Amino acid sequence: MNKVLPSALEAVKDIPDGATIAAGGFGLCGIPELCIGALAERFKKEGSPKNLTIVSNNCGVDDFGLGILLRNRQIKKMISSYVGENKEFERQFLEGELEVELVPQGTLAERLRAGGAGIAAFYTPTGYGTLAAQGKEVREFDGRFYVLERGIRTDFALVKAWRGDPMGNLQYRLAARNFNPLAAMAGRFTIAEVEELVPVGAIPPDQVHTPSIYVHRVVVGKHEKRIERRTVRKA
């Protein structure tokens, strides 16, 4: 089965208004920048999609990554762990234009993994006694208190891999793996963009980080891979 499409715009063409999307990446590392750009391009032409709920560790920066969708007012709600690199995010949140659900980073990762594994909810001690536990069920196990957290399933997932084959088997490179495998599992319909398309069988089985069963569409393209904050020592 060949899941490769000619462009990111074609791959995201049927993401509707109000969709929930899990997006891979950490900062600007390993983000699905082609698909994000295609969503922004669609919005410019069609005025859609909008009112999106995005599940991602963070929301890019003001002029790149998910920050582009935020600037376009395409995002209604963010479920994320870290939001400190985006001034527009701060402005929209403080002015009541953006709904935000902050989740401890490890809890967010496990919620995505649980959702993809078909686990409805799990108990974790993280967040007990804090604002993160407000309104959630708490139980005591062996003298320690745990918070019930729901698994996350989304309508779509957008992920970025180093290599992929036409069937949708994916291999990530080093730290760019981050949230991508978890997002791929959590999405009911997963779109993967890859740097390199290789023949089926070229990725050794034990190096397939996301099996093809989780992937529905594949896009090949050149990535800018912008660095969030470049720091160098003086010459």
ZANU-674830 format. One line per 2 residues: number of its first residue (from 1); their letters; for each residue z, y, x of N, C-alpha, C. Coordinates in Angstrom, 2 decimals. Layout:
% ZANU-674830
NUM> a> Z/Y/X/Z/Y/X/Z/Y/X | ...
***
This chain:
% ZANU-674830
1> mn> 0.00/-1.20/0.85/0.00/0.00/0.00/0.00/1.25/0.88 | -0.96/2.13/0.68/-1.05/3.36/1.46/-0.44/4.51/0.66
3> kv> 0.65/5.05/1.18/1.37/6.12/0.48/1.08/7.50/1.06 | 0.12/7.60/1.95/-0.17/8.85/2.65/-1.00/9.78/1.76
5> lp> -0.56/11.03/1.67/-1.29/12.06/0.93/-1.83/13.09/1.92 | -2.88/13.82/1.53/-3.53/14.72/2.48/-2.75/15.97/2.83
7> sa> -1.79/16.37/2.00/-1.06/17.61/2.28/0.31/17.59/1.62 | 1.20/18.45/2.13/2.53/18.59/1.54/2.42/19.18/0.14
9> le> 1.45/20.08/-0.06/1.27/20.68/-1.38/0.93/19.61/-2.42 | 0.11/18.67/-2.03/-0.23/17.57/-2.93/0.99/16.69/-3.19
11> av> 1.82/16.52/-2.17/2.98/15.63/-2.29/4.03/16.17/-3.24 | 4.18/17.50/-3.31/5.25/18.08/-4.14/4.71/18.66/-5.44
13> kd> 3.48/18.37/-5.78/2.81/19.03/-6.90/3.48/18.80/-8.25 | 4.20/17.68/-8.39/4.79/17.38/-9.69/6.31/17.53/-9.73
15> ip> 6.88/18.23/-8.75/8.31/18.56/-8.83/8.46/19.68/-9.86 | 9.19/19.45/-10.95/9.24/20.42/-12.04/10.39/21.41/-11.92
17> dg> 10.37/22.42/-12.78/11.51/23.32/-12.92/12.75/22.50/-13.26 | 13.89/22.91/-12.70/15.16/22.27/-13.03/15.42/20.96/-12.33
19> at> 14.55/20.56/-11.39/14.74/19.28/-10.70/15.92/19.34/-9.75 | 16.52/18.18/-9.50/17.53/18.05/-8.45/16.85/17.43/-7.23
21> ia> 17.13/17.99/-6.05/16.45/17.56/-4.83/17.47/17.37/-3.72 | 17.45/16.20/-3.09/18.22/15.97/-1.86/17.31/16.27/-0.68
23> ag> 17.76/17.12/0.21/16.94/17.52/1.36/17.66/17.14/2.65 | 16.95/16.46/3.54/17.51/16.09/4.82/17.60/17.28/5.76
25> gf> 18.23/17.05/6.90/18.35/18.10/7.90/19.78/18.52/8.14 | 19.98/19.16/9.29/21.29/19.68/9.67/21.01/20.98/10.40
27> gl> 21.39/22.11/9.81/20.93/23.38/10.32/19.43/23.45/10.10 | 18.66/23.64/11.18/17.21/23.57/11.10/16.67/22.32/11.78
29> cg> 17.57/21.41/12.16/17.17/20.20/12.87/16.82/19.10/11.87 | 15.59/18.63/11.93/15.18/17.53/11.07/14.98/17.92/9.62
31> ip> 14.67/19.19/9.35/14.46/19.61/7.96/13.02/19.32/7.53 | 12.79/19.05/6.25/11.44/18.82/5.74/10.71/20.14/5.53
33> el> 10.38/20.81/6.63/9.88/22.19/6.55/8.52/22.29/5.88 | 7.68/21.24/5.99/6.37/21.30/5.35/6.48/21.25/3.83
35> ci> 7.33/20.38/3.33/7.51/20.27/1.88/8.21/21.50/1.31 | 9.17/22.04/2.07/9.83/23.27/1.63/8.80/24.39/1.55
37> ga> 7.96/24.51/2.57/6.92/25.52/2.55/5.96/25.33/1.39 | 5.64/24.08/1.06/4.74/23.79/-0.06/5.38/24.19/-1.39
39> la> 6.67/23.98/-1.54/7.36/24.41/-2.77/7.31/25.92/-2.91 | 7.47/26.62/-1.78/7.38/28.08/-1.81/5.97/28.53/-2.14
41> er> 4.98/27.82/-1.61/3.58/28.16/-1.90/3.25/27.93/-3.37 | 3.73/26.84/-3.92/3.53/26.58/-5.35/4.12/27.68/-6.20
43> fk> 5.32/28.12/-5.82/6.00/29.15/-6.59/5.22/30.46/-6.56 | 4.65/30.76/-5.41/3.86/31.98/-5.27/2.64/31.96/-6.17
45> ke> 2.04/30.77/-6.32/0.83/30.64/-7.14/1.12/30.42/-8.62 | 2.17/29.61/-8.89/2.40/29.14/-10.26/3.67/29.69/-10.91
47> gs> 4.57/30.25/-10.07/5.88/30.63/-10.60/6.78/29.43/-10.83 | 6.47/28.31/-10.21/7.21/27.07/-10.39/7.07/26.26/-9.09
49> pk> 8.09/25.43/-8.76/9.30/25.13/-9.53/10.42/26.14/-9.25 | 11.29/26.28/-10.23/12.45/27.15/-10.10/13.64/26.46/-10.77
51> nl> 14.81/27.14/-10.74/16.05/26.58/-11.29/16.37/25.22/-10.68 | 16.14/25.12/-9.38/16.37/23.87/-8.68/17.84/23.71/-8.28
53> ti> 18.30/22.48/-8.28/19.60/22.13/-7.69/19.30/21.38/-6.40 | 19.77/21.94/-5.29/19.49/21.36/-3.97/20.77/20.77/-3.38
55> vs> 20.67/19.53/-2.95/21.76/18.87/-2.24/21.36/18.79/-0.78 | 22.05/19.53/0.07/21.72/19.56/1.49/22.92/20.06/2.26
57> nn> 23.05/19.62/3.50/24.19/20.04/4.30/24.34/21.55/4.34 | 23.23/22.26/4.46/23.27/23.72/4.44/21.96/24.23/3.85
59> cg> 21.75/25.54/3.88/20.60/26.13/3.19/19.70/26.91/4.14 | 19.46/26.34/5.32/18.56/26.98/6.26/19.06/28.33/6.73
61> vd> 18.12/29.19/7.10/18.44/30.57/7.47/17.61/31.49/6.57 | 17.80/32.79/6.73/17.20/33.71/5.78/15.68/33.60/5.68
63> df> 15.01/33.27/6.78/13.54/33.30/6.77/12.91/31.95/7.10 | 13.70/30.86/7.01/13.13/29.56/7.34/13.92/28.45/6.66
65> gl> 13.27/27.33/6.45/13.92/26.22/5.78/14.21/26.55/4.32 | 15.27/25.97/3.80/15.63/26.18/2.40/15.91/27.64/2.08
67> gi> 16.19/28.43/3.11/16.39/29.86/2.90/15.20/30.54/2.27 | 14.00/30.00/2.48/12.80/30.56/1.86/12.87/30.40/0.34
69> ll> 13.27/29.21/-0.11/13.39/28.97/-1.55/14.49/29.83/-2.15 | 15.55/30.02/-1.38/16.65/30.88/-1.84/16.17/32.31/-2.01
71> rn> 15.42/32.79/-1.04/14.88/34.15/-1.10/13.96/34.33/-2.30 | 13.22/33.28/-2.65/12.32/33.33/-3.81/13.04/33.20/-5.14
73> rq> 14.34/32.96/-5.11/15.15/32.71/-6.32/14.71/31.43/-7.02 | 14.31/30.44/-6.24/13.94/29.15/-6.81/15.13/28.23/-6.97
75> ik> 16.23/28.54/-6.29/17.41/27.67/-6.30/18.47/28.23/-7.25 | 18.91/27.37/-8.16/19.96/27.73/-9.11/21.33/27.33/-8.58
77> km> 21.39/26.16/-7.92/22.68/25.63/-7.46/22.49/24.93/-6.13 | 23.46/25.12/-5.23/23.52/24.41/-3.95/24.75/23.51/-3.92
79> is> 24.54/22.26/-3.53/25.64/21.34/-3.24/25.56/21.08/-1.74 | 26.50/21.65/-0.99/26.36/21.63/0.46/27.71/21.72/1.13
81> sy> 27.67/21.65/2.49/28.90/21.66/3.28/29.10/22.94/4.07 | 27.98/23.55/4.49/28.09/24.69/5.40/27.04/25.72/5.01
83> vg> 27.46/26.96/4.88/26.53/27.99/4.39/26.62/29.27/5.23 | 27.09/29.17/6.45/27.42/30.37/7.21/26.29/31.05/7.94
85> en> 25.04/30.52/7.88/23.94/31.11/8.64/22.98/31.91/7.76 | 23.34/32.15/6.51/22.38/32.73/5.58/23.00/33.90/4.82
87> ke> 22.59/35.10/5.17/23.15/36.29/4.53/22.74/36.40/3.07 | 21.52/35.98/2.75/21.07/36.02/1.37/21.87/35.06/0.51
89> fe> 22.21/33.91/1.08/23.09/32.96/0.38/24.41/33.64/0.02 | 25.00/34.29/1.00/26.28/34.99/0.78/26.14/36.04/-0.32
91> rq> 25.07/36.82/-0.25/24.88/37.88/-1.23/24.74/37.31/-2.64 | 23.89/36.29/-2.80/23.67/35.71/-4.12/24.94/35.09/-4.68
93> fl> 25.69/34.42/-3.81/26.93/33.80/-4.28/27.95/34.84/-4.72 | 28.16/35.87/-3.90/29.16/36.89/-4.22/28.79/37.69/-5.45
95> eg> 27.50/37.81/-5.74/27.06/38.55/-6.91/26.85/37.66/-8.13 | 27.24/36.39/-8.02/27.18/35.49/-9.16/25.79/35.01/-9.53
97> el> 24.85/35.11/-8.58/23.47/34.70/-8.85/23.21/33.25/-8.46 | 24.13/32.65/-7.73/23.94/31.30/-7.21/25.20/30.49/-7.42
99> ev> 25.05/29.31/-8.00/26.17/28.40/-8.17/26.29/27.55/-6.91 | 27.51/27.40/-6.41/27.73/26.67/-5.16/28.83/25.64/-5.35
101> el> 28.56/24.41/-4.93/29.58/23.37/-4.88/29.74/22.97/-3.42 | 30.84/23.39/-2.80/31.10/23.05/-1.40/31.77/21.69/-1.33
103> vp> 31.24/20.84/-0.45/31.72/19.47/-0.31/32.01/19.21/1.16 | 33.17/18.63/1.50/33.41/18.26/2.90/32.24/17.44/3.44
105> qg> 31.89/17.68/4.70/30.65/17.12/5.23/30.60/15.59/5.17 | 31.66/14.94/5.59/31.68/13.48/5.52/31.62/12.97/4.10
107> tl> 32.28/13.69/3.19/32.25/13.31/1.78/30.85/13.46/1.22 | 30.14/14.53/1.60/28.76/14.72/1.14/27.87/13.57/1.62
109> ae> 28.03/13.20/2.89/27.25/12.08/3.42/27.52/10.80/2.65 | 28.79/10.53/2.37/29.14/9.30/1.67/28.71/9.35/0.21
111> rl> 28.75/10.51/-0.41/28.28/10.63/-1.80/26.79/10.31/-1.90 | 26.00/10.77/-0.92/24.58/10.45/-0.91/24.35/8.96/-0.65
113> ra> 25.10/8.42/0.34/24.95/7.00/0.65/25.34/6.14/-0.54 | 26.46/6.50/-1.19/26.93/5.73/-2.34/25.91/5.78/-3.47
115> gg> 25.38/6.97/-3.74/24.38/7.08/-4.80/23.18/6.21/-4.53 | 22.70/6.22/-3.30/21.56/5.40/-2.94/21.85/3.91/-2.97
117> ag> 23.11/3.54/-2.79/23.50/2.13/-2.79/23.89/1.65/-4.18 | 23.81/2.53/-5.18/24.16/2.14/-6.54/25.65/2.14/-6.82
119> ia> 26.41/2.83/-5.99/27.87/2.93/-6.17/28.18/4.21/-6.93 | 28.77/4.08/-8.09/28.97/5.23/-8.97/29.97/6.23/-8.40
121> af> 31.03/5.74/-7.74/32.09/6.63/-7.24/32.93/5.88/-6.21 | 33.71/6.65/-5.45/34.56/6.05/-4.43/35.78/6.96/-4.23
123> yt> 36.83/6.41/-3.66/38.04/7.17/-3.36/38.07/7.55/-1.89 | 38.46/8.79/-1.62/38.60/9.26/-0.24/39.84/10.15/-0.14
125> pt> 40.55/10.09/0.99/41.70/10.98/1.16/41.28/12.41/1.48 | 40.03/12.60/1.89/39.55/13.93/2.27/39.59/14.88/1.08
127> gy> 40.21/16.02/1.28/40.25/17.05/0.24/41.46/17.00/-0.66 | 42.26/15.94/-0.53/43.45/15.88/-1.39/44.36/17.07/-1.13
129> gt> 44.85/17.68/-2.21/45.74/18.82/-2.10/45.04/20.14/-1.83 | 43.70/20.15/-1.87/42.94/21.37/-1.63/42.08/21.69/-2.85
131> la> 41.35/22.80/-2.76/40.46/23.19/-3.85/39.38/22.14/-4.09 | 39.05/21.37/-3.05/38.01/20.35/-3.19/38.40/19.25/-4.17
133> aq> 39.69/19.12/-4.45/40.16/18.06/-5.34/40.42/18.55/-6.77 | 40.24/19.83/-7.02/40.53/20.37/-8.34/39.66/19.72/-9.41
135> gk> 40.31/19.28/-10.49/39.60/18.69/-11.61/39.14/17.27/-11.40 | 39.52/16.65/-10.28/39.09/15.29/-9.98/40.26/14.32/-10.10
137> ev> 39.94/13.09/-10.40/40.96/12.06/-10.51/41.57/11.77/-9.14 | 42.89/11.63/-9.10/43.61/11.31/-7.87/44.44/10.05/-8.11
139> re> 44.38/9.12/-7.16/45.18/7.91/-7.25/45.89/7.66/-5.93 | 46.99/6.95/-6.04/47.78/6.61/-4.85/47.52/5.16/-4.47
141> fd> 47.20/4.93/-3.20/47.03/3.59/-2.67/47.89/3.46/-1.41 | 48.81/2.51/-1.43/49.66/2.25/-0.27/50.35/3.50/0.25
143> gr> 50.82/4.32/-0.68/51.59/5.50/-0.31/50.76/6.71/0.09 | 49.43/6.61/-0.04/48.57/7.74/0.31/47.70/8.10/-0.89
145> fy> 47.44/9.40/-1.05/46.69/9.87/-2.21/45.20/10.01/-1.86 | 44.38/9.62/-2.84/42.93/9.62/-2.67/42.26/10.33/-3.85
147> vl> 41.15/10.99/-3.55/40.39/11.73/-4.55/39.15/10.92/-4.93 | 38.87/10.84/-6.23/37.68/10.15/-6.69/36.47/11.07/-6.58
149> er> 35.46/10.63/-5.85/34.22/11.39/-5.67/33.04/10.60/-6.24 | 32.16/11.29/-6.94/31.00/10.66/-7.54/29.86/10.50/-6.53
151> gi> 29.16/9.38/-6.60/27.94/9.22/-5.83/26.89/10.20/-6.33 | 25.96/10.56/-5.46/24.91/11.52/-5.82/23.57/10.82/-5.91
153> rt> 22.91/11.01/-7.05/21.52/10.60/-7.23/20.72/11.83/-7.63 | 19.56/12.01/-7.06/18.74/13.18/-7.37/17.37/12.73/-7.88
155> df> 16.69/13.66/-8.54/15.35/13.35/-9.04/14.38/13.09/-7.88 | 14.49/13.93/-6.85/13.58/13.84/-5.70/14.39/13.93/-4.41
157> al> 13.80/13.44/-3.33/14.34/13.65/-2.00/13.20/14.08/-1.08 | 13.49/15.04/-0.21/12.54/15.51/0.79/13.15/15.23/2.16
159> vk> 12.46/14.43/2.96/13.00/14.07/4.27/11.93/14.26/5.35 | 12.40/14.34/6.60/11.50/14.52/7.73/11.81/13.46/8.77
161> aw> 10.77/12.74/9.22/10.94/11.68/10.22/10.05/11.94/11.42 | 10.36/11.27/12.51/9.55/11.36/13.72/8.25/10.58/13.54
163> rg> 8.39/9.29/13.17/7.22/8.44/12.97/7.32/7.73/11.62 | 6.16/7.47/11.05/6.12/6.71/9.81/4.81/5.94/9.74
165> dp> 4.78/4.90/8.91/3.53/4.16/8.72/3.03/4.36/7.29 | 1.82/3.90/6.98/1.27/4.14/5.65/2.07/3.55/4.51
167> mg> 2.89/2.55/4.78/3.73/1.97/3.73/4.97/2.81/3.45 | 5.34/3.68/4.42/6.52/4.52/4.22/7.72/4.12/5.04
169> nl> 7.58/3.18/5.97/8.68/2.88/6.89/8.85/4.07/7.83 | 10.09/4.50/8.05/10.35/5.72/8.81/11.26/5.46/10.01
171> qy> 10.98/6.19/11.07/11.83/6.19/12.26/12.16/7.64/12.61 | 13.45/7.93/12.77/13.89/9.28/13.12/14.17/9.34/14.61
173> rl> 14.22/10.55/15.13/14.44/10.71/16.57/15.76/11.42/16.83 | 16.67/10.71/17.51/17.93/11.28/17.98/18.66/12.02/16.85
175> aa> 19.15/13.24/17.15/19.98/13.96/16.19/19.22/14.40/14.95 | 17.89/14.37/14.99/17.10/14.76/13.82/17.22/13.73/12.69
177> rn> 17.89/12.60/12.97/18.12/11.63/11.90/19.09/12.23/10.87 | 20.21/12.72/11.32/21.27/13.35/10.53/21.33/12.88/9.07
179> fn> 21.12/13.78/8.10/21.26/13.43/6.69/19.99/12.79/6.10 | 18.94/12.67/6.87/17.67/12.21/6.31/17.71/10.81/5.69
181> pl> 18.25/9.79/6.37/18.28/8.46/5.74/19.10/8.44/4.45 | 20.17/9.22/4.42/21.02/9.26/3.23/20.30/9.94/2.07
183> aa> 19.61/11.05/2.37/18.85/11.75/1.33/17.74/10.86/0.79 | 17.07/10.13/1.71/15.99/9.25/1.29/16.47/8.19/0.31
185> ma> 17.67/7.67/0.54/18.24/6.67/-0.36/18.63/7.26/-1.70 | 19.14/8.49/-1.68/19.70/9.09/-2.89/18.64/9.56/-3.88
187> gr> 17.43/9.83/-3.39/16.39/10.33/-4.27/15.73/9.21/-5.07 | 15.52/9.45/-6.34/14.78/8.48/-7.15/13.30/8.44/-6.77
189> ft> 12.82/9.56/-6.24/11.44/9.65/-5.77/11.47/10.40/-4.45 | 11.13/9.72/-3.36/11.30/10.27/-2.02/9.97/10.60/-1.36
191> ia> 9.88/11.82/-0.86/8.70/12.30/-0.15/9.08/12.51/1.32 | 8.36/11.84/2.20/8.67/11.91/3.63/7.54/12.60/4.38
193> ev> 7.90/13.55/5.23/6.91/14.15/6.12/7.19/13.65/7.54 | 6.13/13.32/8.27/6.29/12.72/9.59/5.47/13.48/10.61
195> ee> 5.92/13.42/11.85/5.16/14.02/12.95/3.99/13.15/13.37 | 4.19/11.84/13.27/3.17/10.91/13.75/3.02/9.75/12.79
197> lv> 1.80/9.46/12.39/1.51/8.30/11.55/1.05/7.16/12.45 | 1.72/6.01/12.32/1.39/4.86/13.15/1.01/3.69/12.25
199> pv> 0.31/2.69/12.79/-0.07/1.53/11.97/1.15/0.74/11.51 | 0.99/0.06/10.39/2.06/-0.82/9.90/2.36/-1.86/10.98
201> ga> 3.62/-2.03/11.32/4.04/-2.96/12.35/4.27/-2.31/13.70 | 3.83/-1.05/13.86/4.01/-0.38/15.15/5.47/0.00/15.40
203> ip> 6.24/0.21/14.35/7.67/0.50/14.50/8.42/-0.83/14.48 | 9.09/-1.20/15.57/9.84/-2.46/15.58/10.81/-2.52/14.40
205> pd> 10.95/-3.68/13.79/11.81/-3.80/12.61/13.21/-3.23/12.79 | 13.81/-3.43/13.98/15.17/-2.94/14.17/15.22/-1.44/14.46
207> qv> 14.05/-0.80/14.52/14.00/0.65/14.70/13.51/1.38/13.44 | 13.34/0.63/12.36/13.02/1.24/11.07/14.33/1.75/10.47
209> ht> 14.49/3.05/10.44/15.74/3.64/9.96/15.76/3.80/8.44 | 14.60/4.05/7.85/14.47/4.07/6.39/13.34/3.11/6.01
211> ps> 13.67/2.02/5.31/12.63/1.08/4.90/11.71/1.67/3.84 | 10.51/1.15/3.77/9.49/1.68/2.87/9.88/1.63/1.40
213> iy> 10.81/0.76/1.04/11.20/0.63/-0.36/11.77/1.93/-0.92 | 12.29/2.78/-0.03/12.88/4.04/-0.46/11.87/5.19/-0.50
215> vh> 10.68/4.99/0.03/9.73/6.09/0.22/8.52/5.92/-0.69 | 8.15/7.01/-1.37/7.05/6.96/-2.33/5.80/7.70/-1.85
217> rv> 5.98/8.74/-1.03/4.84/9.49/-0.52/5.11/9.87/0.95 | 4.02/9.92/1.72/4.11/10.28/3.13/3.10/11.38/3.42
219> vv> 3.54/12.38/4.19/2.68/13.49/4.61/2.78/13.61/6.12 | 1.64/13.81/6.77/1.62/13.99/8.22/1.30/15.44/8.53
221> gk> 2.01/16.04/9.47/1.73/17.43/9.79/2.39/17.89/11.07 | 2.04/19.09/11.48/2.62/19.69/12.67/3.82/20.54/12.26
223> he> 4.93/20.36/12.96/6.17/21.02/12.61/6.53/22.09/13.64 | 7.00/23.21/13.13/7.43/24.30/14.03/8.71/23.94/14.76
225> kr> 9.62/23.27/14.06/10.91/22.85/14.63/11.65/24.05/15.25 | 11.82/25.06/14.44/12.49/26.27/14.92/13.95/26.00/15.27
227> ie> 14.45/26.68/16.28/15.85/26.56/16.68/16.67/27.62/15.96 | 17.78/27.19/15.40/18.61/28.07/14.58/19.12/29.28/15.36
229> rr> 19.70/29.00/16.51/20.24/30.08/17.33/20.08/29.68/18.79 | 19.12/30.27/19.45/18.83/29.90/20.82/19.77/30.64/21.77
231> tv> 20.44/29.90/22.63/21.37/30.50/23.60/20.99/30.02/25.00 | 20.72/30.94/25.88/20.37/30.60/27.26/21.21/31.43/28.21
233> rk> 21.41/30.92/29.41/22.18/31.69/30.39/21.26/32.70/31.08 | 21.82/33.74/31.59/21.06/34.77/32.26/20.42/34.22/33.55
235> a> 19.24/34.68/33.85/18.53/34.22/35.04/19.28/34.67/36.28
***
